[in-house]
Amino acid sequence: MSGLTKFFSAFSSDIGIDLGTCNTLVYLRGKGIVINEPSVVAVERGTKRVVAVGTEAKHMLWKTPGEIIAIRPLRDGVIADLETTEKMIRYFIGKVLPKRWFVRPRMVIGVPSCITEVERRAVEESAFKAGAREVKIIEESLAAAIGADIPIFEPAGHMVCDIGGGTTEISVISLGGMVVTNAIRLGGDEFDEAIIKHVRNVHNLIIGEQTAEKLKISIGNAAPDKTIEKMEIKGTDAITGLPRRLEIDSIEVREALQEPINVVIEEVKKTLGQTPPELAADIVERGIVMTGGGSLLKGLPKLLAKETGVPVFLAENALYCVALGAGMYFDQAKLNNNRNVYNNINS
């Protein structure tokens, strides 16, 4: 390491970013998770001047006057609006770093493995324009594994199922790399859409994404439960166009979620089928680790374990694993390099 690099490392901040479709999480070395806000930006129509970002901007979704637009710049885990994404990253970085910080930070950003090279470069470009000195793009499941405290550099198989807002990624990791990985552009957003579709088709009631999300979080479940929970929702009658209330129970929400959940389960089975036998034996012994906001759906780990015959565990900080792992990536890589040097010297 050169003297200049050592100088930068001494004064630089390592930042880990989970650039999610629904929420953006930022990890700052030494401080932990410092940002957990919706990936929404409100801008003025025409001038594109940023009016609000994050939580404040989310409250404006579908409620803005004509001159203000609330934008979700990411779709299915990838950048749909490069300029707005750059503004959002810059805003969040500005919130966590001192304005007079004279050494630009190193950033590690977790992205889905299913994105294209062009989309990957767009993420990298946004980070550099937002003020990064060095940018490392890594797969979400690799970051999630580090964040879940999985010893990824071991010569053993570990399976991670990361369900985010826009994507689900299932990977088998060994010796610090991904042996098998499958990703689909389906996540928590599709869970919400399934609820919206069901309520409209069955009850002729139109509800918004926020109402569907509340239903999913409050009484949603993937596996049958002894207790039947109920919740009142409000929406617009599809026939009369008038506001209407409706009481819905957890059984109906589970039925609504069945289709997207089955897609996730089939993808996990497919990944297990592609896993080399020796690593598969490790997974049967160690289990599947679930991360991401979508994995918090009640009963999902239990259902996945039943369908695959493999133990399934929910990571301790499931929602934060990608951001935590991205923030710890440089330290983990350095630790592994030092371990390899030591082993080479003593071999």
Residue, then its C-alpha position, 0 to 999 in steps of 0.5 A: m500500500s503506497g503512502l498516499t493510499k494509506f493517507f486516504s484510508a486513514f481519513s476516508s469513510d467506507i460507505g455501504i449502500d443497499l440501493g433498493t427499489c423500495n428503500t435505500l439503506v446507508y452504512l457508515r463505517g464506525k457508526g452502523i446504519v445511518i440512513n433507512e429511507p424510501s427510495v423516492v425523490a420529489v422534484e419540480r416539473g420542468t426545472k427538475r429541482v429536488v424538493a424532497v428526498g426519502t421519507e418526506a418525498k414518499h408522503m408526496l407519492w400520488k398526492t402531489p400538486g401538478e408542479i411537483i412529481a414524486i419519482r421512484p428512480l429504481r425499478d426491479g432493483v435497477i436504475a430507471d432514472l440515472e439523474t434522479t438516482e444520482k441526486m438521491i445518493r448525493y443527498f443521502i451521502g450529504k446527510v451522513l458526511p460532514k460538508r467539509w470532509f476533504v477525503r472522498p469516501r469509498m463506496v460499496i454498493g449491493v446490486p442484483s446479479c440479474i442486472t446488465e453490464v450497462e445497468r451496473r455501470a449506471v450504478e457505478e457512474s451515479a456513485f462517482k458523480a455523488g462524490a465517491r473516491e472508489v466504487k465497488i459493485i458487488e452482488e446483493s446476496l454476497a453482501a447479504a451473506i457478509g452482513a448475516d455474519i456467514p463465513i463466506f471465505e470457508p471452503a463450504g457451501h452456504m445458501v442465501c435467499d435475499i428477497g428485496g423490494g424488486t428482486t429475489e436472489i438465491s445464491v450458493i457461496s463458497l470460498g468468497g465467491m458465488v458458485v450458483t446464483n439465480a435472480i428474478r425480478l420479483g420481490g416485495d413490490e410484487f407481493d403488494e401488487a398481488i394483494i391489490k389485484h386480489v382485492r380488486n378482482v374479488h371485492n371490486l375495491i381499488i386500493g393503493e400500494q401503501t394500503a397493500e403494504k400495510l395489509k402485507i405487514s400487519i396480517g400477511n402470512a405465507a403459511p397457515d396460522k392458528t389465529i385468523e387476523k382481520m384488518e379494515i381497509k379503505g379504497t375506491d369502489a371500482i363500480t360506483g367510484l365512491p370511497r368504501r371500507l372493507e374488512i379483510d382477513s389473513i386467510e384471504v391475504r395469504e391466498a392473494l400472496q400464493e402466486p408470487i410466493n410459489v415463484v420464489i419457492e420454485e427458484v430456491k428449488k431450482t438453485l438447490g438442484q444446480t448445486p454441486p453435491e458436496l456443497a448441497a450436503d453442507i447446505v442440508e447441514r447448515g440450512i438456508v439463510m433468508t435476508g431482505g425485507g421480503s423475508l420478514l413476511k410471517g411464515l415464509p421461512k417455515l413454508l420454505a423449509k417445508e417445501t425444500g426439506v432444508p432448515v431455513f433461518l431468518a438472519e438476525n438483521a434481515l432488513y439491513c444485511v445487504a447494507l451491513g455487508a457492503g459496509m464491511y466488504f473492504d474489511q472482510a476482503k483485507l482480512n481474507n487477504n491477510r489470512n491467505v498471506y499467512n497461510n502461504i508463508n506457513s505452508 
